[in-house]
Amino acid sequence: MKRLHRCITVAMCVGLASSVALADWLRIDQAAAQNTEHHLNMATVKQTGPMSIYRQVQVLTQGAAVNKPSVASMVSLYEYDCMSAKWRMWESAGFSLPWGEGDKVVLSARSASAPEWQTLPDTALGQPVVDLLCPSGKDD
């Protein structure tokens, strides 16, 4: 029984560590002028919602956009509506080091009810992400 408990504990620790710190982040913008970086963890993309029209993805943000004390990077779970071109944030955590490493601070926790859909921002986290995650439906 102790061996099973130890195996489960080790598996949980490895799973948590690999989800953020060891992610293969894909940079989605070149906002060097604003000293901000946004990256997608493509391994976390999930189809959800009615007829699978939503896409959930982890997004890493670091640089000037992270303007919280003691937070060097943020990892957020966003959901995009491919049909209506809208988005919403489910949860967000700050980290004391870049690349989602170091001490974790929960910035917004997942609530029992779904957050409101928002208009896409006019940034790299808006239409460029929708274009990347959602099929166009066009035959080229």
C-alpha positions in Angstrom: 0.0 0.0 0.0 2.8 2.4 0.9 4.5 1.6 -2.5 1.2 2.4 -4.4 0.9 5.7 -2.4 4.5 6.6 -3.3 4.0 5.9 -7.0 0.8 8.0 -7.1 2.6 10.9 -5.4 5.6 10.7 -7.8 3.3 10.6 -10.8 1.4 13.7 -9.6 4.6 15.7 -9.1 6.0 14.7 -12.5 2.7 15.6 -14.2 2.5 19.0 -12.6 6.1 19.9 -13.3 5.8 18.8 -17.0 2.6 20.8 -17.6 4.2 24.2 -17.2 8.0 24.2 -16.7 8.8 21.6 -19.4 6.2 22.9 -21.9 7.2 23.4 -25.5 6.1 27.1 -25.9 5.4 28.5 -29.3 5.9 32.3 -29.5 3.0 34.0 -31.2 4.1 37.6 -31.4 7.1 39.8 -31.8 6.2 42.6 -29.5 9.8 43.5 -28.7 8.9 47.2 -28.7 6.5 46.6 -25.8 9.0 44.2 -24.1 6.2 41.6 -23.9 6.2 38.0 -25.0 3.2 35.6 -25.5 3.6 31.9 -26.0 1.2 29.0 -26.6 1.6 25.5 -25.2 0.3 23.7 -28.2 0.3 20.3 -26.3 -2.5 21.7 -24.2 -4.9 22.5 -27.0 -8.3 20.9 -26.4 -11.5 21.0 -28.5 -14.5 21.7 -26.3 -18.1 23.0 -26.4 -21.0 22.3 -28.7 -19.8 20.6 -31.9 -16.2 21.1 -30.6 -16.2 24.8 -31.7 -14.1 26.0 -28.8 -10.4 25.6 -28.3 -8.7 25.8 -24.9 -5.0 26.5 -24.6 -2.4 27.5 -22.0 -0.8 30.9 -22.7 2.5 32.1 -21.1 2.9 35.8 -20.8 6.1 37.5 -19.6 7.7 40.9 -19.8 6.0 44.3 -19.5 2.4 42.9 -19.7 3.1 41.2 -16.3 2.8 44.2 -14.0 2.4 42.5 -10.7 4.9 42.6 -7.9 7.0 39.5 -7.5 5.6 38.0 -10.7 7.9 37.4 -13.6 5.6 35.3 -15.8 1.9 34.3 -16.0 0.3 31.1 -17.3 -3.3 31.4 -18.2 -5.9 29.0 -19.6 -7.9 30.7 -22.4 -10.8 29.4 -24.4 -11.5 30.6 -27.9 -14.9 30.4 -29.7 -14.0 29.6 -33.3 -17.4 30.4 -34.7 -18.0 33.8 -33.0 -14.3 34.8 -32.7 -14.5 35.5 -29.0 -12.4 34.5 -26.0 -12.5 34.1 -22.2 -10.0 33.3 -19.5 -10.7 30.4 -17.2 -7.8 30.8 -14.8 -4.4 32.4 -14.4 -1.3 31.8 -12.2 1.7 34.0 -11.7 5.2 32.7 -11.2 8.2 34.3 -9.6 10.5 33.3 -12.4 10.3 33.5 -16.2 8.8 30.5 -18.3 6.3 29.6 -15.6 8.9 28.5 -13.1 9.5 29.4 -9.5 7.0 30.0 -6.8 3.3 29.9 -7.9 0.7 32.6 -7.1 -2.9 32.0 -8.1 -4.1 35.2 -9.8 -7.6 33.9 -10.7 -9.0 30.5 -9.9 -11.5 28.6 -12.1 -15.0 29.3 -10.9 -18.0 26.9 -11.0 -19.7 29.0 -13.7 -18.2 29.8 -17.1 -16.8 33.3 -17.4 -18.4 35.7 -19.9 -17.2 35.7 -23.5 -15.2 38.8 -24.5 -14.4 40.5 -27.8 -11.0 39.4 -29.1 -8.3 41.8 -28.2 -6.4 43.7 -30.9 -3.2 41.9 -29.9 -1.4 38.7 -30.8 -3.7 36.9 -28.3 -6.7 37.8 -30.5 -7.2 37.0 -34.2 -3.7 35.5 -34.7 -4.5 32.8 -32.1 -7.9 32.1 -33.6 -6.3 31.7 -37.0 -3.7 29.3 -35.5 -6.1 27.2 -33.4 -9.3 27.1 -35.5 -9.8 25.5 -38.9 -10.7 28.0 -41.5 -13.2 25.7 -43.3 -11.7 26.8 -46.7 -10.4 24.4 -49.3 -7.2 25.9 -50.6 
